[in-house]
Amino acid sequence: MDVPTPPWRTPRKTARQQLSQDLLVRTGLRILDEEGLEALSMRRIAQELGTGPASLYAHVANKEELLELIFDEVVGEIEVPVADPARWRDQLKALCWHMYRVLGSHADVGRLALASIPVGPNAARLSEGFLSIMLAGGLPPQMATWGLDRLYLYVTSDAYENSLFLAKQRASGLEPDSWADQFFGQVRTYLSELPADRFPSLTSNVDAMMRGDGDERFEFGLEMLLRGLDSFRDY
């Protein structure tokens, strides 16, 4: 049974966690998930761990390296199938959807892959999976490698945009459905009120433009890309 410290004695100090690269990554990812990328800094991580920012640089070179490690940590959650030539398109679609869901479960993490080339061990495993599926499906190496780049960009960009919408909704103080109704309702009204003689295509297709949620649009874009890739198999 724990016994309280007598009030005239100096309380014991809680042992500080042993710093490590893994601890920095886990702490950074928690901050990112809870508050977004803008809240993440070396100073903030140091505060969370009860140490000074300088002590972190024994484990990571800088914030950029830490962000790369955080992204690779998240990518480690993605399950990659063994390539099956007979099911290459289904496998590619399922892998993209799984990647999209994983990235979407971590606020802003899609942004970490933009203007960068993820090369951590988990990112390499994911890239190997994408590429092996496309090669097994009969895509020429050049088309497969470019396909890898385009699919990666599509999934990460879409996941990041979703996090931006989520940040706007949170900042508004409204519930998700109320914010979406207000935001997209304003866009619909604006498009409907454009001069029809100058914007006939826009004004006559407002309903079609506003139809479909994020998942439906992601599915459409993914299918568009996969059909395009399929056409290159005999290129």
C-alpha positions as CSV (number, residue, x, y, z in Angstrom):
1,M,0.0,0.0,0.0
2,D,1.3,3.5,-0.9
3,V,2.1,5.7,2.0
4,P,1.8,9.5,1.6
5,T,5.0,11.5,2.0
6,P,5.0,13.4,5.3
7,P,4.4,17.1,4.7
8,W,7.7,18.1,6.2
9,R,9.7,16.0,3.7
10,T,10.6,16.8,0.1
11,P,8.3,14.9,-2.3
12,R,10.0,12.4,-4.5
13,K,10.4,13.5,-8.1
14,T,8.7,11.4,-10.7
15,A,11.4,9.8,-12.9
16,R,11.5,11.4,-16.2
17,Q,11.0,9.2,-19.2
18,Q,14.1,8.0,-20.9
19,L,14.3,10.0,-24.2
20,S,14.5,8.0,-27.4
21,Q,13.6,8.5,-31.0
22,D,10.5,6.3,-30.6
23,L,9.3,8.4,-27.7
24,L,9.7,11.6,-29.7
25,V,7.8,10.1,-32.6
26,R,4.9,8.9,-30.4
27,T,4.7,12.2,-28.6
28,G,4.8,14.2,-31.8
29,L,2.1,12.0,-33.4
30,R,-0.2,12.4,-30.3
31,I,0.1,16.2,-30.5
32,L,-0.5,16.1,-34.3
33,D,-3.6,13.9,-33.8
34,E,-5.1,16.1,-31.0
35,E,-4.2,19.6,-32.2
36,G,-3.0,19.4,-35.8
37,L,0.4,20.1,-37.5
38,E,0.5,23.8,-36.5
39,A,0.7,22.9,-32.8
40,L,3.7,20.5,-33.4
41,S,7.1,21.9,-32.6
42,M,10.3,20.7,-31.0
43,R,9.7,23.1,-28.1
44,R,6.2,21.7,-27.6
45,I,7.5,18.1,-27.6
46,A,10.2,19.1,-25.1
47,Q,7.5,20.6,-22.8
48,E,5.4,17.4,-23.0
49,L,8.4,15.3,-22.0
50,G,9.6,17.7,-19.3
51,T,12.9,18.5,-20.9
52,G,14.6,21.2,-22.9
53,P,14.5,21.4,-26.8
54,A,18.2,20.9,-27.1
55,S,18.0,17.4,-25.6
56,L,15.8,16.3,-28.5
57,Y,18.5,16.8,-31.0
58,A,20.5,13.9,-29.8
59,H,17.7,11.7,-31.3
60,V,16.6,13.7,-34.4
61,A,18.5,16.2,-36.5
62,N,15.6,18.7,-36.8
63,K,11.9,19.0,-37.0
64,E,11.9,18.0,-40.7
65,E,13.4,14.6,-39.8
66,L,11.0,14.1,-37.0
67,L,8.1,14.8,-39.3
68,E,9.5,12.2,-41.7
69,L,9.7,9.7,-38.9
70,I,6.1,10.4,-37.8
71,F,4.8,9.9,-41.3
72,D,6.7,6.6,-41.6
73,E,5.2,5.5,-38.2
74,V,1.7,6.1,-39.5
75,V,2.4,4.3,-42.8
76,G,3.4,1.3,-40.7
77,E,-0.3,0.9,-40.0
78,I,-1.0,0.1,-43.6
79,E,-1.3,-3.6,-44.5
80,V,0.2,-4.4,-47.9
81,P,-1.0,-7.5,-49.8
82,V,1.1,-10.0,-51.8
83,A,0.7,-9.1,-55.4
84,D,-1.8,-11.3,-57.3
85,P,-1.7,-10.8,-61.1
86,A,-5.3,-11.9,-61.5
87,R,-6.6,-9.3,-59.0
88,W,-4.2,-6.5,-59.5
89,R,-6.8,-3.7,-60.0
90,D,-8.9,-4.9,-57.0
91,Q,-5.7,-5.1,-54.9
92,L,-4.5,-1.6,-56.0
93,K,-7.9,-0.1,-55.2
94,A,-8.1,-1.8,-51.8
95,L,-4.6,-0.6,-50.9
96,C,-5.4,2.9,-51.9
97,W,-8.6,2.9,-49.8
98,H,-6.7,1.4,-46.8
99,M,-4.0,4.1,-47.1
100,Y,-6.7,6.8,-47.4
101,R,-8.4,5.5,-44.2
102,V,-5.2,5.3,-42.2
103,L,-4.0,8.7,-43.2
104,G,-7.4,10.1,-42.6
105,S,-7.3,8.8,-39.0
106,H,-4.3,11.1,-38.2
107,A,-4.9,14.8,-38.6
108,D,-2.8,16.6,-41.2
109,V,-0.4,13.6,-41.7
110,G,-1.1,13.5,-45.4
111,R,0.6,16.9,-45.7
112,L,3.9,15.4,-44.5
113,A,4.2,13.4,-47.7
114,L,3.7,16.4,-50.0
115,A,6.8,18.0,-51.6
116,S,8.7,15.1,-50.2
117,I,9.7,11.6,-51.1
118,P,9.0,9.3,-48.2
119,V,11.9,6.8,-47.9
120,G,11.5,5.4,-44.4
121,P,11.3,1.6,-44.0
122,N,7.5,1.5,-43.8
123,A,7.1,3.9,-46.8
124,A,9.5,1.7,-48.7
125,R,7.4,-1.3,-47.9
126,L,4.3,0.5,-49.1
127,S,6.0,1.7,-52.3
128,E,7.2,-1.9,-52.9
129,G,3.7,-3.1,-52.5
130,F,2.2,-0.6,-54.9
131,L,4.9,-1.2,-57.5
132,S,4.8,-5.0,-57.3
133,I,1.0,-5.0,-57.8
134,M,1.2,-2.9,-60.9
135,L,4.1,-4.8,-62.4
136,A,2.2,-8.1,-61.7
137,G,-0.7,-6.6,-63.5
138,G,1.3,-6.1,-66.6
139,L,2.2,-2.4,-66.5
140,P,5.5,-1.5,-68.1
141,P,8.1,-0.4,-65.5
142,Q,8.0,3.3,-66.5
143,M,4.2,3.4,-66.3
144,A,4.2,1.5,-63.0
145,T,6.7,3.8,-61.4
146,W,4.9,6.9,-62.6
147,G,1.6,5.3,-61.5
148,L,3.1,4.8,-58.0
149,D,3.9,8.5,-57.9
150,R,0.5,9.7,-59.0
151,L,-1.5,7.3,-56.8
152,Y,0.6,8.3,-53.8
153,L,0.0,12.0,-54.5
154,Y,-3.7,11.5,-55.1
155,V,-4.3,9.6,-51.8
156,T,-2.1,11.8,-49.6
157,S,-3.6,15.1,-51.1
158,D,-7.1,13.9,-50.7
159,A,-6.5,12.8,-47.1
160,Y,-4.8,16.2,-46.3
161,E,-7.7,18.2,-47.8
162,N,-10.1,16.3,-45.6
163,S,-8.0,17.4,-42.6
164,L,-8.2,21.0,-43.7
165,F,-12.0,20.8,-43.9
166,L,-12.1,19.2,-40.4
167,A,-10.0,22.1,-39.1
168,K,-12.4,24.6,-40.6
169,Q,-15.3,22.8,-39.1
170,R,-13.7,22.7,-35.6
171,A,-12.8,26.4,-35.8
172,S,-16.4,27.3,-36.7
173,G,-17.7,25.8,-33.4
174,L,-20.5,24.1,-35.4
175,E,-21.3,20.4,-35.5
176,P,-19.9,18.6,-38.7
177,D,-23.3,18.3,-40.4
178,S,-24.3,21.9,-39.6
179,W,-20.9,23.2,-40.8
180,A,-21.2,21.2,-44.1
181,D,-24.7,22.4,-44.8
182,Q,-23.7,26.0,-44.2
183,F,-20.4,25.9,-46.2
184,F,-21.6,23.9,-49.2
185,G,-25.0,25.7,-49.1
186,Q,-23.2,29.0,-49.6
187,V,-21.2,27.5,-52.5
188,R,-24.4,26.2,-54.1
189,T,-26.1,29.6,-53.8
190,Y,-23.1,31.4,-55.3
191,L,-22.9,29.1,-58.3
192,S,-26.6,29.2,-58.9
193,E,-26.5,33.0,-59.0
194,L,-23.8,33.4,-61.6
195,P,-24.9,35.0,-64.8
196,A,-26.2,32.1,-66.9
197,D,-25.3,33.8,-70.2
198,R,-21.6,33.9,-69.2
199,F,-21.5,30.6,-67.2
200,P,-24.0,28.3,-68.9
201,S,-22.2,25.1,-68.0
202,L,-21.8,26.0,-64.4
203,T,-25.3,27.3,-63.7
204,S,-27.0,24.4,-65.5
205,N,-25.0,21.7,-63.6
206,V,-25.0,23.0,-60.1
207,D,-26.9,19.9,-58.8
208,A,-24.4,17.5,-60.4
209,M,-21.4,19.5,-59.1
210,M,-22.7,19.5,-55.5
211,R,-23.7,15.8,-55.5
212,G,-21.6,13.1,-53.7
213,D,-19.7,13.0,-50.5
214,G,-16.0,12.8,-50.0
215,D,-15.9,9.0,-50.2
216,E,-17.9,8.9,-53.4
217,R,-15.6,11.5,-55.0
218,F,-12.5,9.6,-53.8
219,E,-13.9,6.4,-55.3
220,F,-14.5,8.2,-58.6
221,G,-11.1,9.7,-58.8
222,L,-9.5,6.4,-57.9
223,E,-11.4,4.5,-60.6
224,M,-10.5,7.2,-63.1
225,L,-6.8,6.7,-62.3
226,L,-7.0,2.9,-62.3
227,R,-8.8,2.8,-65.7
228,G,-6.1,5.1,-67.0
229,L,-3.4,2.8,-65.7
230,D,-5.1,-0.2,-67.2
231,S,-4.9,1.4,-70.6
232,F,-1.1,1.5,-70.4
233,R,-0.7,-2.2,-70.0
234,D,-0.1,-2.6,-73.7
235,Y,1.7,0.7,-74.1
